[in-house]
Each structure stands twice: as structure tokens, then as C-alpha cells.
Amino acid sequence: MERVETGMFARSKAGHDKGKLYIILKTEGEYVYLTDGKLRPMANPKKKKVKHIQPMYRTPEGRDLTKITDVDVKRAIRLHEKEEEHVKSGCN
């Protein structure tokens, strides 16, 4: 099993949401609870098996998950996706 921790970014590897980026809100055995701040707000996180996600060993910087809001989640995901695009395009 891959190491997953609360607050990490994770990309869905299976299901109708394949490829979607989330933040891990909570871990519980072989399951994680994921939020994207929009369709899956913090009040209603998505439950997914650990084997169906690709954890990214990077967390939103300077964020205490007890004080984070859905707006913060959306912003962190958007910034992470922009950084990924920037890296893929080969720009510095």
C-alpha cells in the first residue's frame, strides 16, 4: 500500500472521476476521503479506496486542514494543476 497522509494531493486512477485531482481530507484503513472544494466539498467528501488513487507527495503549502475552506481547496488544486501544465510544457 502506498503511503497516504491527510493534506496530500491525490489523483483518481479509477472510476468516472479518473484523472481528477483532489486533496486527501481523511484516511480510514484502506479508504480515503477526498475533497475538491466544488462537487465534493469538505462537508461531503468522496470515499475512495487507496488503490484507486495516485497520491502525490506534495501538500498545499502552509495549510492547516482544520482551518481550510472549500475556497482554499479549489485554489490549491487550481495552482497545482497550473504548475503541472507549466512543467509539462517544458517552461521554466
Gaussian input, Z-matrix of N, CA and C with variables (Angstrom, degrees):
# hf/3-21g

backbone

0 1
 N
 C     1     B1
 C     2     B2     1     A1
 N     3     B3     2     A2     1     D1
 C     4     B4     3     A3     2     D2
 C     5     B5     4     A4     3     D3
 N     6     B6     5     A5     4     D4
 C     7     B7     6     A6     5     D5
 C     8     B8     7     A7     6     D6
 N     9     B9     8     A8     7     D7
 C    10    B10     9     A9     8     D8
 C    11    B11    10    A10     9     D9
 N    12    B12    11    A11    10    D10
 C    13    B13    12    A12    11    D11
 C    14    B14    13    A13    12    D12
 N    15    B15    14    A14    13    D13
 C    16    B16    15    A15    14    D14
 C    17    B17    16    A16    15    D15
 N    18    B18    17    A17    16    D16
 C    19    B19    18    A18    17    D17
 C    20    B20    19    A19    18    D18
 N    21    B21    20    A20    19    D19
 C    22    B22    21    A21    20    D20
 C    23    B23    22    A22    21    D21
 N    24    B24    23    A23    22    D22
 C    25    B25    24    A24    23    D23
 C    26    B26    25    A25    24    D24
 N    27    B27    26    A26    25    D25
 C    28    B28    27    A27    26    D26
 C    29    B29    28    A28    27    D27
 N    30    B30    29    A29    28    D28
 C    31    B31    30    A30    29    D29
 C    32    B32    31    A31    30    D30
 N    33    B33    32    A32    31    D31
 C    34    B34    33    A33    32    D32
 C    35    B35    34    A34    33    D33
 N    36    B36    35    A35    34    D34
 C    37    B37    36    A36    35    D35
 C    38    B38    37    A37    36    D36
 N    39    B39    38    A38    37    D37
 C    40    B40    39    A39    38    D38
 C    41    B41    40    A40    39    D39
 N    42    B42    41    A41    40    D40
 C    43    B43    42    A42    41    D41
 C    44    B44    43    A43    42    D42
 N    45    B45    44    A44    43    D43
 C    46    B46    45    A45    44    D44
 C    47    B47    46    A46    45    D45
 N    48    B48    47    A47    46    D46
 C    49    B49    48    A48    47    D47
 C    50    B50    49    A49    48    D48
 N    51    B51    50    A50    49    D49
 C    52    B52    51    A51    50    D50
 C    53    B53    52    A52    51    D51
 N    54    B54    53    A53    52    D52
 C    55    B55    54    A54    53    D53
 C    56    B56    55    A55    54    D54
 N    57    B57    56    A56    55    D55
 C    58    B58    57    A57    56    D56
 C    59    B59    58    A58    57    D57
 N    60    B60    59    A59    58    D58
 C    61    B61    60    A60    59    D59
 C    62    B62    61    A61    60    D60
 N    63    B63    62    A62    61    D61
 C    64    B64    63    A63    62    D62
 C    65    B65    64    A64    63    D63
 N    66    B66    65    A65    64    D64
 C    67    B67    66    A66    65    D65
 C    68    B68    67    A67    66    D66
 N    69    B69    68    A68    67    D67
 C    70    B70    69    A69    68    D68
 C    71    B71    70    A70    69    D69
 N    72    B72    71    A71    70    D70
 C    73    B73    72    A72    71    D71
 C    74    B74    73    A73    72    D72
 N    75    B75    74    A74    73    D73
 C    76    B76    75    A75    74    D74
 C    77    B77    76    A76    75    D75
 N    78    B78    77    A77    76    D76
 C    79    B79    78    A78    77    D77
 C    80    B80    79    A79    78    D78
 N    81    B81    80    A80    79    D79
 C    82    B82    81    A81    80    D80
 C    83    B83    82    A82    81    D81
 N    84    B84    83    A83    82    D82
 C    85    B85    84    A84    83    D83
 C    86    B86    85    A85    84    D84
 N    87    B87    86    A86    85    D85
 C    88    B88    87    A87    86    D86
 C    89    B89    88    A88    87    D87
 N    90    B90    89    A89    88    D88
 C    91    B91    90    A90    89    D89
 C    92    B92    91    A91    90    D90
 N    93    B93    92    A92    91    D91
 C    94    B94    93    A93    92    D92
 C    95    B95    94    A94    93    D93
 N    96    B96    95    A95    94    D94
 C    97    B97    96    A96    95    D95
 C    98    B98    97    A97    96    D96
 N    99    B99    98    A98    97    D97
 C   100   B100    99    A99    98    D98
 C   101   B101   100   A100    99    D99
 N   102   B102   101   A101   100   D100
 C   103   B103   102   A102   101   D101
 C   104   B104   103   A103   102   D102
 N   105   B105   104   A104   103   D103
 C   106   B106   105   A105   104   D104
 C   107   B107   106   A106   105   D105
 N   108   B108   107   A107   106   D106
 C   109   B109   108   A108   107   D107
 C   110   B110   109   A109   108   D108
 N   111   B111   110   A110   109   D109
 C   112   B112   111   A111   110   D110
 C   113   B113   112   A112   111   D111
 N   114   B114   113   A113   112   D112
 C   115   B115   114   A114   113   D113
 C   116   B116   115   A115   114   D114
 N   117   B117   116   A116   115   D115
 C   118   B118   117   A117   116   D116
 C   119   B119   118   A118   117   D117
 N   120   B120   119   A119   118   D118
 C   121   B121   120   A120   119   D119
 C   122   B122   121   A121   120   D120
 N   123   B123   122   A122   121   D121
 C   124   B124   123   A123   122   D122
 C   125   B125   124   A124   123   D123
 N   126   B126   125   A125   124   D124
 C   127   B127   126   A126   125   D125
 C   128   B128   127   A127   126   D126
 N   129   B129   128   A128   127   D127
 C   130   B130   129   A129   128   D128
 C   131   B131   130   A130   129   D129
 N   132   B132   131   A131   130   D130
 C   133   B133   132   A132   131   D131
 C   134   B134   133   A133   132   D132
 N   135   B135   134   A134   133   D133
 C   136   B136   135   A135   134   D134
 C   137   B137   136   A136   135   D135
 N   138   B138   137   A137   136   D136
 C   139   B139   138   A138   137   D137
 C   140   B140   139   A139   138   D138
 N   141   B141   140   A140   139   D139
 C   142   B142   141   A141   140   D140
 C   143   B143   142   A142   141   D141
 N   144   B144   143   A143   142   D142
 C   145   B145   144   A144   143   D143
 C   146   B146   145   A145   144   D144
 N   147   B147   146   A146   145   D145
 C   148   B148   147   A147   146   D146
 C   149   B149   148   A148   147   D147
 N   150   B150   149   A149   148   D148
 C   151   B151   150   A150   149   D149
 C   152   B152   151   A151   150   D150
 N   153   B153   152   A152   151   D151
 C   154   B154   153   A153   152   D152
 C   155   B155   154   A154   153   D153
 N   156   B156   155   A155   154   D154
 C   157   B157   156   A156   155   D155
 C   158   B158   157   A157   156   D156
 N   159   B159   158   A158   157   D157
 C   160   B160   159   A159   158   D158
 C   161   B161   160   A160   159   D159
 N   162   B162   161   A161   160   D160
 C   163   B163   162   A162   161   D161
 C   164   B164   163   A163   162   D162
 N   165   B165   164   A164   163   D163
 C   166   B166   165   A165   164   D164
 C   167   B167   166   A166   165   D165
 N   168   B168   167   A167   166   D166
 C   169   B169   168   A168   167   D167
 C   170   B170   169   A169   168   D168
 N   171   B171   170   A170   169   D169
 C   172   B172   171   A171   170   D170
 C   173   B173   172   A172   171   D171
 N   174   B174   173   A173   172   D172
 C   175   B175   174   A174   173   D173
 C   176   B176   175   A175   174   D174
 N   177   B177   176   A176   175   D175
 C   178   B178   177   A177   176   D176
 C   179   B179   178   A178   177   D177
 N   180   B180   179   A179   178   D178
 C   181   B181   180   A180   179   D179
 C   182   B182   181   A181   180   D180
 N   183   B183   182   A182   181   D181
 C   184   B184   183   A183   182   D182
 C   185   B185   184   A184   183   D183
 N   186   B186   185   A185   184   D184
 C   187   B187   186   A186   185   D185
 C   188   B188   187   A187   186   D186
 N   189   B189   188   A188   187   D187
 C   190   B190   189   A189   188   D188
 C   191   B191   190   A190   189   D189
 N   192   B192   191   A191   190   D190
 C   193   B193   192   A192   191   D191
 C   194   B194   193   A193   192   D192
 N   195   B195   194   A194   193   D193
 C   196   B196   195   A195   194   D194
 C   197   B197   196   A196   195   D195
 N   198   B198   197   A197   196   D196
 C   199   B199   198   A198   197   D197
 C   200   B200   199   A199   198   D198
 N   201   B201   200   A200   199   D199
 C   202   B202   201   A201   200   D200
 C   203   B203   202   A202   201   D201
 N   204   B204   203   A203   202   D202
 C   205   B205   204   A204   203   D203
 C   206   B206   205   A205   204   D204
 N   207   B207   206   A206   205   D205
 C   208   B208   207   A207   206   D206
 C   209   B209   208   A208   207   D207
 N   210   B210   209   A209   208   D208
 C   211   B211   210   A210   209   D209
 C   212   B212   211   A211   210   D210
 N   213   B213   212   A212   211   D211
 C   214   B214   213   A213   212   D212
 C   215   B215   214   A214   213   D213
 N   216   B216   215   A215   214   D214
 C   217   B217   216   A216   215   D215
 C   218   B218   217   A217   216   D216
 N   219   B219   218   A218   217   D217
 C   220   B220   219   A219   218   D218
 C   221   B221   220   A220   219   D219
 N   222   B222   221   A221   220   D220
 C   223   B223   222   A222   221   D221
 C   224   B224   223   A223   222   D222
 N   225   B225   224   A224   223   D223
 C   226   B226   225   A225   224   D224
 C   227   B227   226   A226   225   D225
 N   228   B228   227   A227   226   D226
 C   229   B229   228   A228   227   D227
 C   230   B230   229   A229   228   D228
 N   231   B231   230   A230   229   D229
 C   232   B232   231   A231   230   D230
 C   233   B233   232   A232   231   D231
 N   234   B234   233   A233   232   D232
 C   235   B235   234   A234   233   D233
 C   236   B236   235   A235   234   D234
 N   237   B237   236   A236   235   D235
 C   238   B238   237   A237   236   D236
 C   239   B239   238   A238   237   D237
 N   240   B240   239   A239   238   D238
 C   241   B241   240   A240   239   D239
 C   242   B242   241   A241   240   D240
 N   243   B243   242   A242   241   D241
 C   244   B244   243   A243   242   D242
 C   245   B245   244   A244   243   D243
 N   246   B246   245   A245   244   D244
 C   247   B247   246   A246   245   D245
 C   248   B248   247   A247   246   D246
 N   249   B249   248   A248   247   D247
 C   250   B250   249   A249   248   D248
 C   251   B251   250   A250   249   D249
 N   252   B252   251   A251   250   D250
 C   253   B253   252   A252   251   D251
 C   254   B254   253   A253   252   D252
 N   255   B255   254   A254   253   D253
 C   256   B256   255   A255   254   D254
 C   257   B257   256   A256   255   D255
 N   258   B258   257   A257   256   D256
 C   259   B259   258   A258   257   D257
 C   260   B260   259   A259   258   D258
 N   261   B261   260   A260   259   D259
 C   262   B262   261   A261   260   D260
 C   263   B263   262   A262   261   D261
 N   264   B264   263   A263   262   D262
 C   265   B265   264   A264   263   D263
 C   266   B266   265   A265   264   D264
 N   267   B267   266   A266   265   D265
 C   268   B268   267   A267   266   D266
 C   269   B269   268   A268   267   D267
 N   270   B270   269   A269   268   D268
 C   271   B271   270   A270   269   D269
 C   272   B272   271   A271   270   D270
 N   273   B273   272   A272   271   D271
 C   274   B274   273   A273   272   D272
 C   275   B275   274   A274   273   D273

   B1=1.4448
   B2=1.5250
   B3=1.3358
   B4=1.4527
   B5=1.5222
   B6=1.3045
   B7=1.4628
   B8=1.5289
   B9=1.3103
   B10=1.4595
   B11=1.5202
   B12=1.3043
   B13=1.4567
   B14=1.5185
   B15=1.2986
   B16=1.4535
   B17=1.5230
   B18=1.3212
   B19=1.4596
   B20=1.5111
   B21=1.3333
   B22=1.4661
   B23=1.5271
   B24=1.3262
   B25=1.4548
   B26=1.5194
   B27=1.3335
   B28=1.4612
   B29=1.5211
   B30=1.3234
   B31=1.4599
   B32=1.5181
   B33=1.3270
   B34=1.4569
   B35=1.5250
   B36=1.3407
   B37=1.4705
   B38=1.5195
   B39=1.3330
   B40=1.4591
   B41=1.5210
   B42=1.3267
   B43=1.4552
   B44=1.5169
   B45=1.3339
   B46=1.4616
   B47=1.5253
   B48=1.3200
   B49=1.4597
   B50=1.5323
   B51=1.3228
   B52=1.4703
   B53=1.5328
   B54=1.3382
   B55=1.4557
   B56=1.5176
   B57=1.3152
   B58=1.4696
   B59=1.5254
   B60=1.3182
   B61=1.4576
   B62=1.5250
   B63=1.3247
   B64=1.4626
   B65=1.5213
   B66=1.3298
   B67=1.4619
   B68=1.5193
   B69=1.3328
   B70=1.4666
   B71=1.5222
   B72=1.3175
   B73=1.4562
   B74=1.5191
   B75=1.3518
   B76=1.4654
   B77=1.5209
   B78=1.3304
   B79=1.4597
   B80=1.5181
   B81=1.3357
   B82=1.4633
   B83=1.5265
   B84=1.3296
   B85=1.4586
   B86=1.5112
   B87=1.3363
   B88=1.4680
   B89=1.5265
   B90=1.3131
   B91=1.4598
   B92=1.5226
   B93=1.3311
   B94=1.4579
   B95=1.5241
   B96=1.3030
   B97=1.4582
   B98=1.5151
   B99=1.3421
   B100=1.4598
   B101=1.5205
   B102=1.3155
   B103=1.4587
   B104=1.5242
   B105=1.3383
   B106=1.4635
   B107=1.5288
   B108=1.3341
   B109=1.4551
   B110=1.5142
   B111=1.3426
   B112=1.4687
   B113=1.5225
   B114=1.3478
   B115=1.4645
   B116=1.5162
   B117=1.3136
   B118=1.4664
   B119=1.5224
   B120=1.3450
   B121=1.4642
   B122=1.5214
   B123=1.2968
   B124=1.4616
   B125=1.5287
   B126=1.3171
   B127=1.4649
   B128=1.5282
   B129=1.3390
   B130=1.4648
   B131=1.5314
   B132=1.3425
   B133=1.4685
   B134=1.5285
   B135=1.3261
   B136=1.4652
   B137=1.5212
   B138=1.3285
   B139=1.4629
   B140=1.5221
   B141=1.3275
   B142=1.4608
   B143=1.5174
   B144=1.3298
   B145=1.4612
   B146=1.5251
   B147=1.3263
   B148=1.4657
   B149=1.5231
   B150=1.3340
   B151=1.4678
   B152=1.5292
   B153=1.3267
   B154=1.4557
   B155=1.5250
   B156=1.3288
   B157=1.4625
   B158=1.5219
   B159=1.3202
   B160=1.4636
   B161=1.5227
   B162=1.3424
   B163=1.4660
   B164=1.5238
   B165=1.3044
   B166=1.4594
   B167=1.5138
   B168=1.2956
   B169=1.4543
   B170=1.5141
   B171=1.3001
   B172=1.4561
   B173=1.5193
   B174=1.2981
   B175=1.4591
   B176=1.5170
   B177=1.3308
   B178=1.4622
   B179=1.5269
   B180=1.2952
   B181=1.4636
   B182=1.5221
   B183=1.3225
   B184=1.4537
   B185=1.5106
   B186=1.3105
   B187=1.4596
   B188=1.5137
   B189=1.3188
   B190=1.4533
   B191=1.5259
   B192=1.3266
   B193=1.4637
   B194=1.5218
   B195=1.3142
   B196=1.4627
   B197=1.5234
   B198=1.3356
   B199=1.4637
   B200=1.5223
   B201=1.3061
   B202=1.4604
   B203=1.5352
   B204=1.3233
   B205=1.4618
   B206=1.5273
   B207=1.3358
   B208=1.4659
   B209=1.5303
   B210=1.3119
   B211=1.4675
   B212=1.5272
   B213=1.3282
   B214=1.4662
   B215=1.5251
   B216=1.3354
   B217=1.4690
   B218=1.5228
   B219=1.3340
   B220=1.4679
   B221=1.5262
   B222=1.3232
   B223=1.4650
   B224=1.5307
   B225=1.3256
   B226=1.4707
   B227=1.5269
   B228=1.3262
   B229=1.4688
   B230=1.5270
   B231=1.3254
   B232=1.4676
   B233=1.5335
   B234=1.3308
   B235=1.4654
   B236=1.5260
   B237=1.3293
   B238=1.4650
   B239=1.5324
   B240=1.3350
   B241=1.4642
   B242=1.5277
   B243=1.3337
   B244=1.4724
   B245=1.5240
   B246=1.3316
   B247=1.4656
   B248=1.5241
   B249=1.3408
   B250=1.4695
   B251=1.5185
   B252=1.3398
   B253=1.4628
   B254=1.5253
   B255=1.3082
   B256=1.4642
   B257=1.5308
   B258=1.3152
   B259=1.4684
   B260=1.5280
   B261=1.3419
   B262=1.4665
   B263=1.5217
   B264=1.3354
   B265=1.4622
   B266=1.5284
   B267=1.3334
   B268=1.4580
   B269=1.5081
   B270=1.3171
   B271=1.4651
   B272=1.5159
   B273=1.3127
   B274=1.4742
   B275=1.4874
   A1=108.96
   A2=116.27
   A3=120.72
   A4=109.56
   A5=115.01
   A6=120.24
   A7=109.09
   A8=116.10
   A9=121.12
   A10=108.73
   A11=115.28
   A12=121.08
   A13=109.56
   A14=115.18
   A15=121.21
   A16=109.38
   A17=115.57
   A18=120.83
   A19=115.19
   A20=117.61
   A21=120.61
   A22=110.43
   A23=115.84
   A24=120.40
   A25=107.60
   A26=116.91
   A27=121.51
   A28=108.49
   A29=115.86
   A30=121.35
   A31=108.51
   A32=116.11
   A33=121.79
   A34=109.80
   A35=116.65
   A36=121.78
   A37=112.07
   A38=118.12
   A39=120.80
   A40=110.22
   A41=114.57
   A42=120.31
   A43=111.65
   A44=115.26
   A45=119.56
   A46=112.34
   A47=116.89
   A48=121.37
   A49=112.52
   A50=117.23
   A51=122.15
   A52=110.54
   A53=115.42
   A54=121.44
   A55=114.45
   A56=117.69
   A57=121.91
   A58=110.69
   A59=115.58
   A60=122.04
   A61=110.16
   A62=115.74
   A63=123.21
   A64=109.32
   A65=115.03
   A66=122.56
   A67=106.61
   A68=116.23
   A69=120.82
   A70=108.40
   A71=115.07
   A72=121.95
   A73=111.74
   A74=115.20
   A75=119.66
   A76=108.55
   A77=116.72
   A78=121.46
   A79=108.21
   A80=115.09
   A81=120.89
   A82=108.29
   A83=116.58
   A84=120.62
   A85=111.04
   A86=116.00
   A87=120.11
   A88=112.53
   A89=117.13
   A90=121.89
   A91=111.40
   A92=114.54
   A93=121.54
   A94=107.53
   A95=115.52
   A96=121.97
   A97=106.94
   A98=115.48
   A99=122.20
   A100=111.42
   A101=116.20
   A102=121.55
   A103=109.79
   A104=114.91
   A105=119.62
   A106=110.60
   A107=116.73
   A108=120.89
   A109=114.36
   A110=117.98
   A111=121.66
   A112=109.75
   A113=115.70
   A114=120.13
   A115=112.02
   A116=116.46
   A117=122.20
   A118=108.72
   A119=116.35
   A120=119.23
   A121=111.43
   A122=116.16
   A123=121.14
   A124=111.74
   A125=117.24
   A126=121.13
   A127=112.04
   A128=117.48
   A129=121.83
   A130=109.54
   A131=117.82
   A132=120.28
   A133=112.54
   A134=115.36
   A135=122.09
   A136=109.31
   A137=116.41
   A138=121.88
   A139=107.40
   A140=116.39
   A141=120.70
   A142=109.30
   A143=116.98
   A144=120.92
   A145=109.63
   A146=115.00
   A147=120.96
   A148=110.84
   A149=117.80
   A150=119.95
   A151=112.33
   A152=117.99
   A153=121.58
   A154=113.27
   A155=116.76
   A156=119.90
   A157=110.24
   A158=115.27
   A159=122.18
   A160=106.50
   A161=117.28
   A162=118.35
   A163=110.92
   A164=115.44
   A165=121.42
   A166=106.16
   A167=116.46
   A168=120.75
   A169=111.23
   A170=113.99
   A171=122.62
   A172=106.28
   A173=116.58
   A174=120.46
   A175=109.53
   A176=116.63
   A177=118.39
   A178=108.61
   A179=116.68
   A180=120.50
   A181=112.20
   A182=114.38
   A183=121.23
   A184=115.09
   A185=117.68
   A186=119.97
   A187=111.56
   A188=114.88
   A189=122.33
   A190=104.86
   A191=118.38
   A192=121.24
   A193=113.78
   A194=118.49
   A195=119.14
   A196=110.88
   A197=116.91
   A198=120.87
   A199=112.77
   A200=117.95
   A201=122.50
   A202=110.35
   A203=116.85
   A204=122.10
   A205=109.26
   A206=115.90
   A207=120.19
   A208=111.01
   A209=117.09
   A210=121.06
   A211=110.03
   A212=117.05
   A213=120.99
   A214=111.07
   A215=116.70
   A216=121.65
   A217=109.72
   A218=116.85
   A219=120.72
   A220=110.99
   A221=116.17
   A222=121.01
   A223=110.81
   A224=117.23
   A225=121.24
   A226=110.81
   A227=117.29
   A228=121.24
   A229=110.02
   A230=116.59
   A231=120.29
   A232=110.75
   A233=117.40
   A234=120.76
   A235=111.65
   A236=116.85
   A237=120.69
   A238=110.48
   A239=117.11
   A240=120.14
   A241=111.14
   A242=117.15
   A243=119.89
   A244=110.85
   A245=116.68
   A246=120.45
   A247=110.84
   A248=116.97
   A249=120.49
   A250=110.74
   A251=117.39
   A252=121.37
   A253=110.30
   A254=115.86
   A255=121.61
   A256=110.58
   A257=116.67
   A258=121.60
   A259=110.23
   A260=117.08
   A261=120.63
   A262=112.01
   A263=116.62
   A264=119.40
   A265=111.95
   A266=116.88
   A267=120.88
   A268=114.23
   A269=116.93
   A270=120.48
   A271=110.23
   A272=115.98
   A273=120.94
   A274=110.96
   D1=138.79
   D2=179.14
   D3=-76.62
   D4=149.55
   D5=179.22
   D6=-74.59
   D7=122.73
   D8=176.30
   D9=-125.60
   D10=143.75
   D11=179.86
   D12=-136.09
   D13=151.65
   D14=175.32
   D15=-57.38
   D16=135.61
   D17=178.15
   D18=96.26
   D19=-11.11
   D20=179.62
   D21=-76.39
   D22=152.73
   D23=168.42
   D24=-75.59
   D25=149.50
   D26=176.42
   D27=-148.54
   D28=140.86
   D29=177.11
   D30=-109.62
   D31=136.18
   D32=179.93
   D33=-70.72
   D34=132.04
   D35=179.15
   D36=-102.23
   D37=-13.25
   D38=-175.47
   D39=-147.89
   D40=155.98
   D41=177.77
   D42=99.24
   D43=-179.28
   D44=-178.21
   D45=-67.57
   D46=-16.22
   D47=179.97
   D48=-99.33
   D49=18.42
   D50=-177.88
   D51=-51.26
   D52=130.49
   D53=179.01
   D54=91.94
   D55=-10.91
   D56=-177.80
   D57=-76.27
   D58=140.39
   D59=-179.02
   D60=-95.03
   D61=134.88
   D62=179.48
   D63=-133.02
   D64=173.62
   D65=167.93
   D66=-116.55
   D67=135.18
   D68=179.73
   D69=-74.92
   D70=119.15
   D71=-177.82
   D72=-90.49
   D73=-35.28
   D74=-176.49
   D75=-159.54
   D76=148.40
   D77=174.00
   D78=-116.34
   D79=145.09
   D80=-178.29
   D81=-151.72
   D82=92.23
   D83=-178.63
   D84=65.20
   D85=-123.98
   D86=-179.89
   D87=-89.26
   D88=8.13
   D89=179.84
   D90=-115.32
   D91=153.25
   D92=171.58
   D93=-128.20
   D94=155.41
   D95=175.68
   D96=-112.23
   D97=124.28
   D98=-171.18
   D99=-115.06
   D100=145.88
   D101=176.56
   D102=-131.41
   D103=145.40
   D104=173.18
   D105=-119.97
   D106=-2.34
   D107=178.32
   D108=81.39
   D109=-8.85
   D110=-179.28
   D111=-118.27
   D112=-89.82
   D113=-179.16
   D114=-67.67
   D115=-29.57
   D116=177.51
   D117=-121.45
   D118=79.83
   D119=179.52
   D120=-69.51
   D121=170.62
   D122=-178.10
   D123=-62.17
   D124=-28.01
   D125=179.91
   D126=-74.80
   D127=-18.39
   D128=-178.58
   D129=-140.88
   D130=67.49
   D131=-176.20
   D132=-70.82
   D133=158.07
   D134=177.87
   D135=-84.86
   D136=130.38
   D137=177.08
   D138=-92.88
   D139=125.72
   D140=-177.25
   D141=-144.08
   D142=145.95
   D143=176.75
   D144=-69.98
   D145=144.92
   D146=-179.55
   D147=-57.65
   D148=-36.79
   D149=-177.94
   D150=-67.68
   D151=-12.35
   D152=-179.71
   D153=-100.08
   D154=10.73
   D155=176.17
   D156=-127.53
   D157=156.51
   D158=173.85
   D159=-112.06
   D160=100.73
   D161=179.81
   D162=-68.81
   D163=144.60
   D164=177.42
   D165=-111.88
   D166=124.22
   D167=-172.83
   D168=-78.81
   D169=55.95
   D170=177.85
   D171=-148.70
   D172=140.02
   D173=179.96
   D174=-119.95
   D175=157.00
   D176=174.62
   D177=-58.35
   D178=129.65
   D179=-172.87
   D180=-71.94
   D181=138.55
   D182=174.14
   D183=64.95
   D184=28.40
   D185=-176.91
   D186=-112.82
   D187=127.53
   D188=172.10
   D189=-99.27
   D190=114.95
   D191=-173.83
   D192=-62.88
   D193=-16.05
   D194=177.39
   D195=-75.41
   D196=-18.74
   D197=-177.62
   D198=-113.44
   D199=2.49
   D200=-175.59
   D201=-80.22
   D202=148.33
   D203=178.51
   D204=-116.89
   D205=171.16
   D206=177.35
   D207=-60.50
   D208=-35.95
   D209=178.02
   D210=-63.01
   D211=-41.82
   D212=177.74
   D213=-63.08
   D214=-39.78
   D215=179.07
   D216=-63.02
   D217=-49.21
   D218=179.61
   D219=-58.41
   D220=-43.18
   D221=-179.02
   D222=-64.39
   D223=-44.91
   D224=-179.43
   D225=-63.10
   D226=-42.40
   D227=179.58
   D228=-65.44
   D229=-44.59
   D230=179.84
   D231=-60.75
   D232=-44.37
   D233=178.79
   D234=-63.68
   D235=-41.18
   D236=179.58
   D237=-64.00
   D238=-42.01
   D239=179.40
   D240=-65.60
   D241=-37.64
   D242=177.06
   D243=-64.25
   D244=-40.92
   D245=177.90
   D246=-63.28
   D247=-40.73
   D248=178.17
   D249=-62.39
   D250=-43.52
   D251=178.40
   D252=-61.51
   D253=-42.09
   D254=-179.44
   D255=-61.43
   D256=-43.08
   D257=179.50
   D258=-67.87
   D259=-43.42
   D260=-179.07
   D261=-64.61
   D262=-32.80
   D263=-178.90
   D264=-77.57
   D265=-7.91
   D266=176.59
   D267=83.67
   D268=9.66
   D269=178.51
   D270=-81.69
   D271=155.81
   D272=176.98
   D273=-104.86

